[in-house]
Amino acid sequence: DNYPNPFNPSTVIEFGLKSRASVSLTVYNAAGIQVALLFKGDLPAGTYSNRWLAANIPSGTYFYRLEVSSGSNGRFSDTRKMILIK
């Protein structure tokens, strides 16, 4: 989940991993165009947070997509909506 939501100018996205995994955290605008790649790489099990500073991004609805791939648990993805109000 992210907080605060709605936000201005930044929001924190939190997620947890049960085991080591390859992770991608990407932000898209309402048209589906990627506007930010917040993280891409391998992480051990644990809880993580990533701040998105959207100071130079226009107000609107955005979506963040978390994609997780691990050998033992397969693949997982989740997309959530967030709103930037300036």
C-alpha positions in Angstrom: 0.0 0.0 0.0 1.0 3.6 -0.3 0.5 6.5 2.1 -0.6 9.2 2.0 -3.1 8.7 -0.7 -4.0 11.3 -2.2 -0.6 12.8 -1.9 1.5 15.9 -2.7 4.3 15.9 -3.5 5.5 12.4 -2.3 4.1 9.1 -1.2 5.6 6.0 0.3 5.0 2.6 -1.2 5.4 -0.4 1.2 5.6 -4.1 0.4 6.9 -7.3 2.0 8.6 -10.4 0.7 8.4 -13.8 2.2 11.6 -15.0 0.4 14.4 -13.7 -1.7 13.0 -12.4 -5.0 13.6 -10.3 -8.1 11.4 -7.2 -7.7 10.3 -4.4 -10.0 8.3 -1.4 -8.8 7.0 0.9 -11.6 4.7 3.9 -11.8 2.3 4.5 -14.7 0.0 7.3 -15.6 -3.7 6.8 -16.4 -2.8 6.2 -20.1 -0.5 3.3 -19.1 2.7 5.1 -19.9 5.6 4.5 -17.5 6.5 7.6 -15.7 9.0 6.2 -13.1 11.0 3.1 -12.3 11.4 3.1 -8.5 13.2 -0.1 -8.1 14.5 -3.1 -10.1 16.7 -5.8 -8.6 17.0 -8.7 -6.1 15.9 -8.3 -2.5 16.0 -10.7 0.5 12.9 -11.5 2.5 11.7 -8.5 4.5 9.6 -5.4 4.5 10.5 -2.5 2.2 9.4 1.0 1.6 10.1 3.3 -1.4 9.3 7.0 -1.6 8.1 8.5 -4.9 8.8 12.2 -5.1 6.4 13.5 -7.8 7.3 17.2 -7.6 7.7 17.5 -11.4 4.8 15.3 -12.3 1.3 16.8 -13.1 -1.7 16.1 -10.9 -3.7 13.1 -11.8 -4.3 9.4 -11.2 -1.3 7.1 -11.3 -0.8 3.4 -10.8 2.1 1.6 -9.3 2.8 -2.0 -10.2 4.8 -4.4 -8.1 6.2 -7.4 -9.9 7.9 -10.2 -7.9 9.5 -13.3 -9.2 11.1 -16.0 -7.0 12.2 -19.5 -7.8 10.2 -21.1 -4.9 7.0 -19.0 -5.1 6.7 -18.3 -8.9 5.5 -14.9 -10.1 3.3 -12.3 -8.5 2.1 -8.9 -9.6 -0.2 -6.3 -8.0 -1.3 -2.9 -9.4 -2.7 -0.2 -7.1 -4.1 3.3 -7.8 -2.8 6.5 -6.2 -3.8 10.1 -6.7 -1.5 13.1 -6.9 -3.2 16.4 -6.1 -1.3 19.7 -6.4 
